[in-house]
Each structure stands twice: as C-alpha cells, then as structure tokens.
Amino acid sequence: MNGLLAVDPVSRTATLQAGLRAPHAEELLAAHGFTLGHFPQSYEWATIGGFAATRSSGQASAGHGRFDDMVLGLTLATPEGTVETGRAPRSAAGPDLRQLLLGSEGAFGVITSVTVRVRPVPRARLYDGWRFPDFRRGTDALRRLAQDGPRPTVLRLSDETETLVGLAQPDAIGSGAPDENAGCLAVVGFEGTDEDTARGRAAAAAVLREAGGEPLGEEPGRRWAHGRYSAPYLRDALLDAGAFAETLETAAFWSRLPELYAGVRDALTAALTGAGTPPLVMCHVSHVYENGASLYFTVVSAQGDDPLAHWTRAKHAANDAILAAGGTITHHHGVGTDHRDWYVREAGDLAVDALRAVKRRLDPAGVLNPGVLLPAD
Ligand SMILES: Cc1cc2nc3c(=O)[nH]c(=O)nc-3n(C[C@H](O)[C@H](O)[C@H](O)COP(=O)(O)OP(=O)(O)OC[C@H]3O[C@@H](n4cnc5c(N)ncnc54)[C@H](O)[C@@H]3O)c2cc1C
C-alpha cells in the first residue's frame, strides 16, 4: 500500500495509500508539482496512514495546518466492512465522520488510503532567527502573528534553557560557554512564491520588532532547518552514556499557557529532583493557532537505578500537571497506552463509552489494537 492512487490538479487533491512513507509521498507528489507540506520530526520514517491515525502535526503547521486539517477523505477497512468518507471538501450531512476516524490509532480499523489537499511546491523557503529577551515576550510575539498575521509557515520559540543548549553547538564547545543572557530564539519561516515570502517576511519583521524581537538573520533558521530531524537520534547514545532523555508535549489556550509551562516544568523538576536526579527541562512553543499553542518539553537527567520506573513517576507527575493547568494530554504524539488513562480523564466517561460503542460495532471481537486509545473491555 505505497502508491499514489490519484491526483486531481484542478481540485488540488491527491489520494495516497496508507503505507507510503512521507519522503516517498513527497517525491511522488513533486512529480506533479505538488507538496503535502507535512514535515513532522518523524518525517523520515512515518507513514501517511500513521499521520492520519495519530492526527500528526508537522513543523510547518502554522502555514500548512495539521495533518487532520489536510485530510479530505479516507478509507477504513474494518472486520465489519469498509467505511468511506470524503465525498466533498465540506459537508453538512451529519457529524463529520472523518473526525471520528482521524486519531483512532488503529482501534477502529486500518486506514488504507487518504485523500489530502495538496499545494504547489514552494519556490522559495526562508527561515529567519529572532531573539527575544524572555519566553513571555517571545510567546506574546508569536500570539500576535498567530492572531493578527501575517501568518508564517514555520513559527517556533525556544525557552531560555533550550536556547542556551542549542547555542552549545559542537563547534562552539571549547570556545567558551554560551552567553547566559542569550534570551529566547524564535524561528520564523515563510514558504511560497518569491514575492509572497518577501512580503510576509517584511510584514512579520515589523510585528516582531514591535514585540521586542531582535533579528538574527538567516543563520539560526538555516541551522534549525538543517538539524530538524536529527535530535531524536541522540536519545539512544545518551541512554548508553548513562543519561536519560525524553520528550512530551501538550497544548492549551493562550490565556492558560504560562500556567501550563510553569506547571509542567515544576512537576518534572520536583519529581526528578526528589528521585535524586535533578533534570534539565527545556521547552519550545512548537505549533501555534489563533486561540492557543502547543508546548513541547525535552527532559534530560541522569538515569537513576531503575530508569523506567524513574521516568514513569516523572511522566505521571507531568500528565497530572498538564490536566490541572487546562492542557490536553497530547497535542500530536497521540494517546497509545501511555496517555490512555489521562485521555479518559480528559474526555470523560460518557464520551469514552460512546467511543467504545463505535469500536464494538466496527471491531466486535476486539482484535484491533486492544488497549490502545481506549481501555480494553
Ligand atoms: C522521533 C519522533 C519524532 C516525532 N515527531 C513528531 C512530530 O513532529 N509531529 C507529530 O505529529 N508526531 C511526531 N511523532 C509521533 C509519530 O511519529 C507521528 O504521530 C506519526 O504520525 C506516526 O506515524 P507512523 O507511520 O510512524 O505510525 P506508527 O507509530 O507506526 O503507529 C502509530 C499508531 O497508529 C496506528 N496506525 C499506523 N498506521 C495505521 C493505519 N494505516 N491505519 C490505522 N492505524 C494505523 C498504529 O497501530 C499505532 O497505534 C514523532 C515520533 C518519533 C518517534
């Protein structure tokens, strides 16, 4: 299931089989002059079906939207038959069944193909670095762009700790410690025609300057674009070296974001410090919307005697802090089994029972990913 089934250049849609890995899908679309514009950090390995099954969100989500925004229709194979959705781009014919199947994580059926909206391959890509004196002012600047425009294609902001660690590049090691007053680094990217990107960049620059930003030119943006898929490869090497590294993410409305940021950081710091392994907690604003944003945390610490139990305690503390601060248990990593109990708390028993009824109808024998997303019956 790794083919491009159809391209409709007039409607700008494409139907892709679910087993296509993202780079291959981009290659096939590029032959028709199109791109999906979906570049999550898992881009090199993840599949089209996986993107739909987990409601994935890519690094260019500010401009291209989340994967679930891109999906116009999909086909789901279930033990009870096939479900087809997506007769038209939008419809008022009852609830949107696409939304019931997107994010179903294999618990309702196997997504076999997905029809997505596609866009012309951009002629220009520009990623600029901006410095903000602190995370609060940087976050306010991102909110202004997300709410009042111009809306960049890529928009992310590292907190002070993540900025400092990012500045400690291998080629900088030995040439002195990074400046502790480095502030917070934002990457602001525009993709499109030469004229659109130039216009967007100039208009965004005016907003960012007024919000307290200082332009750093293209070098930090180029560095981000170059290394954007490489960080996860570090994890196993860190584990082998006795360090522990993990990530988690959430999202909330803008008004709750400062509380969410502080709550998750405090919970992780307290849990890991209490266990005798004080952590380094880094964070960035990874995805923005008109009404809120996603926060992505990276945690590094020593491993402790039992690394799994050690992380489980810290992760549970972070999950509780996320729900207490009004965040969602996952913005894009999905539920799986790790987040399932918190997903049940977030959604509520009645909603979860309704989803279980759907599962029972589509998968009466309970053979599809039992225990994933929903508690096993
Ligand atoms: C290093 C790393 C970085 C990541 N970065 C991001 C990121 O930036 N943004 C983001 O959104 N996510 C990210 N993720 C999470 C994940 O890769 C994505 O959510 C992706 O969509 C998963 O696709 P996959 O093909 O790898 O699915 P898998 O991981 O193989 O599967 C995920 C779940 O979906 C189910 N599933 C897979 N395919 C289908 C199908 N065809 N039909 C029904 N169910 C199916 C599986 O059974 C499983 O429950 C990251 C993960 C890793 C490991």
PDBQT file of the ligand as one rigid body, heavy atoms in Angstrom, charges set to zero:
ROOT
HETATM    1  C1  LIG A 401      11.456  10.715  16.896  1.00  0.00    +0.000 C 
HETATM    2  C2  LIG A 401       9.992  11.019  16.739  1.00  0.00    +0.000 A 
HETATM    3  C3  LIG A 401       9.579  12.286  16.376  1.00  0.00    +0.000 A 
HETATM    4  C4  LIG A 401       8.236  12.558  16.232  1.00  0.00    +0.000 A 
HETATM    5  N1  LIG A 401       7.841  13.802  15.822  1.00  0.00    +0.000 NA
HETATM    6  C5  LIG A 401       6.543  14.054  15.627  1.00  0.00    +0.000 A 
HETATM    7  C6  LIG A 401       6.106  15.335  15.170  1.00  0.00    +0.000 A 
HETATM    8  O1  LIG A 401       6.905  16.246  14.951  1.00  0.00    +0.000 OA
HETATM    9  N2  LIG A 401       4.786  15.521  14.964  1.00  0.00    +0.000 N 
HETATM   10  C7  LIG A 401       3.894  14.513  15.181  1.00  0.00    +0.000 A 
HETATM   11  O2  LIG A 401       2.711  14.723  14.962  1.00  0.00    +0.000 OA
HETATM   12  N3  LIG A 401       4.258  13.323  15.631  1.00  0.00    +0.000 NA
HETATM   13  C8  LIG A 401       5.560  13.057  15.840  1.00  0.00    +0.000 A 
HETATM   14  N4  LIG A 401       5.937  11.825  16.277  1.00  0.00    +0.000 N 
HETATM   15  C9  LIG A 401       4.914  10.804  16.528  1.00  0.00    +0.000 C 
HETATM   16  C10 LIG A 401       4.610   9.900  15.290  1.00  0.00    +0.000 C 
HETATM   17  O3  LIG A 401       5.736   9.614  14.541  1.00  0.00    +0.000 OA
HETATM   18  C11 LIG A 401       3.626  10.508  14.374  1.00  0.00    +0.000 C 
HETATM   19  O4  LIG A 401       2.494  10.797  15.138  1.00  0.00    +0.000 OA
HETATM   20  C12 LIG A 401       3.252   9.668  13.132  1.00  0.00    +0.000 C 
HETATM   21  O5  LIG A 401       2.036  10.167  12.650  1.00  0.00    +0.000 OA
HETATM   22  C13 LIG A 401       3.113   8.224  13.357  1.00  0.00    +0.000 C 
HETATM   23  O6  LIG A 401       3.107   7.602  12.083  1.00  0.00    +0.000 OA
HETATM   24  P1  LIG A 401       3.759   6.160  11.902  1.00  0.00    +0.000 P 
HETATM   25  O7  LIG A 401       3.538   5.756  10.480  1.00  0.00    +0.000 OA
HETATM   26  O8  LIG A 401       5.142   6.165  12.433  1.00  0.00    +0.000 OA
HETATM   27  O9  LIG A 401       2.805   5.316  12.851  1.00  0.00    +0.000 OA
HETATM   28  P2  LIG A 401       3.170   4.245  13.949  1.00  0.00    +0.000 P 
HETATM   29  O10 LIG A 401       3.996   4.859  15.018  1.00  0.00    +0.000 OA
HETATM   30  O11 LIG A 401       3.640   3.014  13.269  1.00  0.00    +0.000 OA
HETATM   31  O12 LIG A 401       1.698   3.980  14.501  1.00  0.00    +0.000 OA
HETATM   32  C14 LIG A 401       1.082   4.877  15.377  1.00  0.00    +0.000 C 
HETATM   33  C15 LIG A 401      -0.291   4.333  15.750  1.00  0.00    +0.000 C 
HETATM   34  O13 LIG A 401      -1.175   4.428  14.636  1.00  0.00    +0.000 OA
HETATM   35  C16 LIG A 401      -1.611   3.136  14.221  1.00  0.00    +0.000 C 
HETATM   36  N5  LIG A 401      -1.557   3.114  12.758  1.00  0.00    +0.000 N 
HETATM   37  C17 LIG A 401      -0.486   3.277  11.961  1.00  0.00    +0.000 A 
HETATM   38  N6  LIG A 401      -0.827   3.209  10.676  1.00  0.00    +0.000 NA
HETATM   39  C18 LIG A 401      -2.163   2.980  10.660  1.00  0.00    +0.000 A 
HETATM   40  C19 LIG A 401      -3.128   2.803   9.618  1.00  0.00    +0.000 A 
HETATM   41  N7  LIG A 401      -2.792   2.813   8.334  1.00  0.00    +0.000 N 
HETATM   42  N8  LIG A 401      -4.420   2.591   9.968  1.00  0.00    +0.000 NA
HETATM   43  C20 LIG A 401      -4.796   2.553  11.257  1.00  0.00    +0.000 A 
HETATM   44  N9  LIG A 401      -3.922   2.714  12.291  1.00  0.00    +0.000 NA
HETATM   45  C21 LIG A 401      -2.626   2.916  11.983  1.00  0.00    +0.000 A 
HETATM   46  C22 LIG A 401      -0.639   2.144  14.862  1.00  0.00    +0.000 C 
HETATM   47  O14 LIG A 401      -1.241   0.894  15.092  1.00  0.00    +0.000 OA
HETATM   48  C23 LIG A 401      -0.276   2.862  16.144  1.00  0.00    +0.000 C 
HETATM   49  O15 LIG A 401      -1.268   2.658  17.132  1.00  0.00    +0.000 OA
HETATM   50  C24 LIG A 401       7.280  11.536  16.464  1.00  0.00    +0.000 A 
HETATM   51  C25 LIG A 401       7.714  10.251  16.837  1.00  0.00    +0.000 A 
HETATM   52  C26 LIG A 401       9.047   9.985  16.962  1.00  0.00    +0.000 A 
HETATM   53  C27 LIG A 401       9.474   8.611  17.328  1.00  0.00    +0.000 C 
ENDROOT
TORSDOF 0
